[in-house]
Amino acid sequence: MHGEQMAEDFPVVSLDSGAREAVELLASRRLPGLIVVDEKGHPHSVLPASQVVRFLVPSYVQDDPSLARVIDESLADQVADKLTNKTVRNLLPSEPVELPVVNHDDTVLEVAAIMARLRSPLVAVMKDKEIVGAITASRLLELVVTPH
């Protein structure tokens, strides 16, 4: 099986898309991440849901998780306010990372190797410089464990 056969339709957001809308998309569809494209529609990065969680949790709580227990609930309710006036670009790590993309004719093992090496929950599938879909880790695992 090749990448194009494994790929599923997947939402794409731009670097300048609103952060709140992107997070709402992640939440409402329970996605592991989103494919982020540049102004030309080319893949720029993958925004994992875990990166959004990291953005929302204050750094002092990340450094000392025991502080989360003593924070007032009203403060916890305001965490999503951090997304106001932010773009997807603001949610991405400041250091560029290798883009998790595979070719339409890559095999299951090639896709798995890219996901594992980049620790990405999904990869964009490319054919002729166009995104034809994405493969999530759960989709890949489903294909691996399902008898053919």
C-alpha positions as CSV (number, residue, x, y, z in Angstrom):
1,M,0.0,0.0,0.0
2,H,1.2,3.5,-0.9
3,G,0.8,6.9,0.7
4,E,-1.9,8.0,-1.7
5,Q,-4.0,5.0,-0.8
6,M,-3.6,5.6,2.9
7,A,-4.2,9.3,2.8
8,E,-7.5,10.8,4.0
9,D,-9.0,14.2,3.5
10,F,-7.6,16.5,6.2
11,P,-8.1,20.1,7.2
12,V,-5.5,22.6,6.3
13,V,-4.9,26.0,7.9
14,S,-2.6,28.8,7.0
15,L,0.1,30.5,9.1
16,D,-2.1,33.5,9.4
17,S,-5.3,31.7,10.3
18,G,-6.8,32.6,13.7
19,A,-5.4,30.5,16.5
20,R,-8.8,30.2,18.2
21,E,-10.4,28.9,15.0
22,A,-7.6,26.4,14.5
23,V,-7.9,25.1,18.1
24,E,-11.7,24.9,17.7
25,L,-11.1,22.7,14.6
26,L,-8.7,20.5,16.5
27,A,-11.2,20.1,19.4
28,S,-14.4,19.7,17.4
29,R,-12.9,17.0,15.1
30,R,-10.6,15.5,17.7
31,L,-7.7,15.8,15.4
32,P,-4.1,14.9,16.4
33,G,-2.9,18.0,14.6
34,L,-3.3,20.3,11.6
35,I,-1.4,20.7,8.4
36,V,-0.2,24.3,8.2
37,V,0.4,25.9,4.7
38,D,2.3,29.0,3.7
39,E,0.9,31.9,1.6
40,K,1.4,29.8,-1.6
41,G,-0.5,26.8,-0.2
42,H,2.6,24.7,0.2
43,P,3.1,22.7,3.4
44,H,4.9,24.7,6.1
45,S,4.6,22.6,9.1
46,V,2.3,20.4,11.2
47,L,0.8,21.8,14.3
48,P,0.3,19.0,16.8
49,A,-2.5,19.3,19.3
50,S,0.2,18.7,22.0
51,Q,1.9,21.9,20.9
52,V,-1.3,23.8,21.4
53,V,-1.6,22.4,24.9
54,R,2.0,23.5,25.5
55,F,1.2,27.0,24.3
56,L,-1.9,27.2,26.7
57,V,-0.2,26.0,29.8
58,P,1.9,28.7,31.5
59,S,5.6,27.9,31.5
60,Y,5.8,28.0,35.3
61,V,3.2,25.2,35.5
62,Q,5.1,23.2,32.9
63,D,8.2,23.6,35.0
64,D,6.4,22.6,38.2
65,P,3.1,20.7,37.5
66,S,2.2,20.6,41.2
67,L,1.3,24.3,40.8
68,A,-1.6,23.3,38.6
69,R,-3.5,22.0,41.7
70,V,-3.3,25.4,43.5
71,I,-4.3,27.6,40.6
72,D,-7.8,29.1,40.9
73,E,-10.4,27.6,38.5
74,S,-11.3,31.0,37.2
75,L,-7.7,31.4,36.0
76,A,-7.9,28.0,34.4
77,D,-11.0,29.1,32.6
78,Q,-9.1,32.0,31.1
79,V,-6.4,29.9,29.6
80,A,-8.2,29.9,26.2
81,D,-8.0,33.7,26.3
82,K,-4.4,33.3,25.4
83,L,-5.6,32.5,21.8
84,T,-7.2,35.9,21.4
85,N,-5.5,38.0,18.6
86,K,-3.1,35.1,17.9
87,T,-2.5,33.3,14.7
88,V,-1.4,29.8,14.0
89,R,2.1,31.1,13.4
90,N,2.1,32.1,17.1
91,L,1.3,28.5,18.2
92,L,4.2,26.9,16.3
93,P,7.6,26.3,17.9
94,S,10.0,29.2,17.4
95,E,12.7,26.8,16.1
96,P,11.8,25.4,12.6
97,V,11.5,21.6,12.5
98,E,11.7,19.2,9.6
99,L,8.5,19.1,7.7
100,P,6.6,15.8,8.1
101,V,5.7,15.0,4.5
102,V,5.7,11.8,2.4
103,N,5.4,11.1,-1.3
104,H,2.2,9.7,-2.7
105,D,4.1,6.5,-3.6
106,D,5.9,5.9,-0.2
107,T,5.2,2.6,1.5
108,V,3.7,2.0,4.9
109,L,7.2,1.5,6.3
110,E,8.5,4.7,4.8
111,V,5.6,6.6,6.2
112,A,6.1,5.0,9.6
113,A,9.8,5.8,9.6
114,I,9.1,9.5,8.9
115,M,6.4,9.7,11.7
116,A,8.7,7.9,14.2
117,R,11.8,10.0,13.4
118,L,10.0,13.3,13.5
119,R,7.6,12.2,16.4
120,S,4.7,13.6,14.4
121,P,1.1,12.5,14.9
122,L,0.5,12.9,11.1
123,V,2.2,13.5,7.8
124,A,1.1,15.3,4.7
125,V,1.0,13.3,1.5
126,M,2.3,15.1,-1.5
127,K,1.9,14.4,-5.2
128,D,3.2,16.8,-7.8
129,K,3.8,19.5,-5.2
130,E,0.1,19.3,-4.0
131,I,-1.3,18.0,-0.8
132,V,-3.5,15.0,-1.5
133,G,-4.3,14.3,2.1
134,A,-2.8,13.2,5.4
135,I,-2.0,10.0,7.2
136,T,-2.5,10.1,10.9
137,A,-0.7,7.7,13.3
138,S,-4.0,6.1,14.2
139,R,-4.8,5.5,10.5
140,L,-1.3,4.0,10.0
141,L,-1.7,1.7,13.0
142,E,-5.2,0.7,11.7
143,L,-3.7,-0.4,8.4
144,V,-0.9,-2.2,10.0
145,V,-3.0,-4.3,12.4
146,T,-5.9,-5.0,10.1
147,P,-5.5,-8.2,8.1
148,H,-5.6,-7.7,4.3
